[in-house]
Amino acid sequence: MFCLLAVLALSMQSCLGIGSNIGSNGSTNFKQATTTSNGTSIGVNTSDQAIFKGKIYFTLDRNLYVLDGNRNIKQLTHGMDVRDPAVSPDGKLIAFIVRHDDKNYSDLVYMSTSGGPVKILCTGAGRYINNPPYPAPKSTAAWYAQPAWAPDSTHLLFLSDFQKDKWDPGVDAFLLDLMVFSISIHDSCPSQARNVAFASYGDGGDRDPSYRPHHNEVVYTHFAYDSSQTKQVIQILLTNPDTISTHPQMGYKPGVYEFDPAVALTPATPDLTNMEPTFSPDGNSLAYIRRQDATHMALYIMRVPDGLTNGLKPTPDIAQKALAPYQQSSLILTSLYVSQPIWSPDGKQIAYLNYTNNVFNIWLVNLSVNAKTGLYTMSNNSTPVQLTDAGGHLNADSRPFWTP
Amino acid sequence: MPGEWLTMQREAAPAGEASEQPRSRTGLLSSWKASDEGLSLSDFDAPTAQMRVAPVVTHERITDPNQRPTPVQSLASGQVLPYVSGARPLAPEWASTPEQESPSLQPLAPFNVQPFPKPPVWSPESVSYQSGTPPMAQPMMQPMGFYAAPPRPIVQTPAPQRPKKLGSRKRRFPLWARVVVSVLGVLLILGGVGIGYYQVTFANHINNITGQKPADLPTPPKGPEDTTSQQNKMGGNGLGSQRINILLLGSDNDEKFFAPLAQTDIIVTIDPTTNYVGMLSIPRDLWLNVPGQGQHKLDEAFAYGWQYVHQGPTPFSNAVGLSIATIQQDFGIPITHYAWVGLNGFIKVIDTAGGVDIDAIHPMTDDIYPNDINTSDPYGYKRLYIAPGPQHMDGLHALEYVRTRHSDLVGDFGRSARQQQVLSQLKTKLATPGIINQLPELTKDLDGYVKTDMDLPGIINLMAFARNFDPNKVDRVVLSPPYSTPFTAPNGADAFKPVCNLILPQIAKMFALGNNALCNVQADATGTSSLASSTRPSGPMTAQAMDPLQTLDQMPQMSTESLQWGKRDLFGVHSLLDLLFFVACESFYGAEV
């Protein structure tokens, strides 16, 4: 009987977490890294297949963490609801979002990557006020989300709905959602923020803004309804960050009659979702996520040509040129839930969030690029590898970040 | 020989020869040597359990009843067996001359003659071993008056036999009977354990949920007769043959909260004969005549009943009673059943299940999401911003995701799509084998957050019907504009005034009321209306609060109905969960968990 119990206990080690060095995928290459005073710990893959360089920033239980290539993990924030970290290209500052859900707003903040006080750049604090003739009140509070640094390490892209009252006064402003803005960390927010990209109406707005390396262009995900107002049209758009703000005479506007200079990199097919774009470090390729069906999501990479955002609005030729590479997208991997891809600084790997064994974790995939075509594929003799074993603590709705 | 005896028939076998070898040697009898006993498995017949056994002892045919049977052991000439009596040894000549008789066997003296019992006739075909009396065990008594020294009584003992092996002992009770009794005993014990487990773990919670009768308050319009005796006359859906109207109430807090409001007021009507299903959603802010309380919003009817009506046994029963009375009086809709849900129950169940992981369709922003969970301001609002894409949601955020109304342009269709996502994921989680261990916790989660006057079999039937019904075929009407118009109530509250000329035809059609449909939403001149006592129509699923014995009686029915619909619905917990989500989501999709 004792022998049986002993065998049973040994076989259940991974379930019981006794001396566990086993990831949720059954791999035995995970070392436990205790990180906080309350004992929150995650496993980090120590195998050769999980080697990476630089630092990856992410959130666990809404606290900010950084994992380096030596498999050391460090907690950077305490007691705040933190999301969407982004490190400046010069490596000195880290911007992120602090949510105050109990008070209906969020703040855009930044601090030194070496630690220290947090500085609030944009605050969304507000309150409910009467809104006659409507019975329901309206709120002066605002959301801020997903900061992304410009190459100059001074300007930031961000999402916000602080302009919901400004556009279409005759339309219910509550349905005017988050749009893309930019601001200098030395400016006053939101008064000096500039419109970069507009949002449609009633479908949640824009997401995932980021600069295209070596180009003055911004890529983002645009959510909208089709003409019947019943189906989703979710596309990846590319725009010049200065066009709207420097050409007010063009009549660009968001909302019901949306008009802006952005060009589509993916088709406007109802019920087709292409989202979460991220450019390779050389700026020539774009990794993104596509919903294939109800139970599959996929990571794709496609080339993106130059010269798409020179005009004030897309011409048919430009629109065709922008859409052409989409059909040659390379399928890298597929899973139930795949999201938040980020490139390694050297462009040889992509880290992403994958859902296995009922939890989200950071995974790595090694890439090869065809020297002739520039198309990326998964490296030969390589398979995606699980980097973390976060035990369900990883926040999958928070965009991670990878620095050198 | 003492021991057990078996009824058996002797196989026709040559004397001294062994029967065929047994096919297998297992169990207690495995030490038997086949050659010794001549047994084979074919000798064991079922189900009679009579053994056909090759004879243990081989006997020669004996035709002369007076001839002593030859013992098994072979003896050398003149050798005396130890069991031979003290009779004088027979002369060898006598032994070989059957016509000579031993002096001990000479006829008795004429007086007090006791005739020798006729010895049994032996034949190779039949050797009958009867219980209790071994052959030749009766002593052969000497006759009285024998002048010679009376010989010692010859106690003829049976021929020596091999030691009885296991299995051939006498059996007082057939093996098959012992097996049957054992199995029945185990089943009885298991059944008792199961019932005990149910009583300890589930019964109290389920009794707190089901059979919660509301207070009978105002005079209802003519409605369906008591259909208890007419259940299941028509249709195979177990809902009876009469239309049923179920009032669904949802509150932000459980019954422990002081005078909660009912934010959700939906009436589901089901016509079992035609399978017509309608859902009438009445906005919580609709300005109505609340019996005995004057003009108020509909959600306040629940709170006023809780606080100011005292006709029922509990504040909750009064709250439900007044809500029912309001509907019946103002619209003429007879309510046959109700189900109330505290929205916190939704949160608790999802948290017990470990949350849900879903792919949010698009970003969700809502500036006026009702902030009515665990707050002192029942009319408060909060802002939502839910990111798109795969993520984990706990109970609170899952509830926000499925409830938000202002996050998209497609209204209820958008909500339905989100509800299906969450409920589908929850269904997957609840379908894992490990959920058995969480059933007690889930049942506890429901206690205090789900109440209904229906009994558990009725709930199982209703949810089974709902699961199999196409949600797209539900006839839905919401009494929001144009069926109502916003206005400022006399007490300064923001409310909606019913537009009766549009409401009347809708409810007349939906509930088959004809001229009985009402839009009696104004109070009388005094601003109040009295409560008349009367009985409201009872439906097929009304039950008194159950005692354990009643629950036991219904368990077989519950099990049968669960199995009938092919769902794992141990103790009805699954159906109760479906009811919770059905009400919380205000949708038949909720019944598919």
Interface residues (C-beta under 8 A of the other chain):
Chain A: D101 N104 Y105 S106 Y128 P135 A136 P137 K138 S139 A141 W143 A145 D161 F174 L175 D177 L178 Y201 G202 D203 G204 G205 R207 T221 F223 Y225 Q229 T230 Q232 I234 M275 E276 I289 R291 M297 Y337 V338 S339 Q340 L353 Y355 N358 F360 G392 N395 A396 D397
Chain B: D285 D357 D359 A360 I361 H362 P363 M364 T365 D366 D367 I368 Y381 K382 R383 Y385 A387 P388 G389 P390 Q391 H392 H406 S407 D408 L409 V410 F413 P486 D494
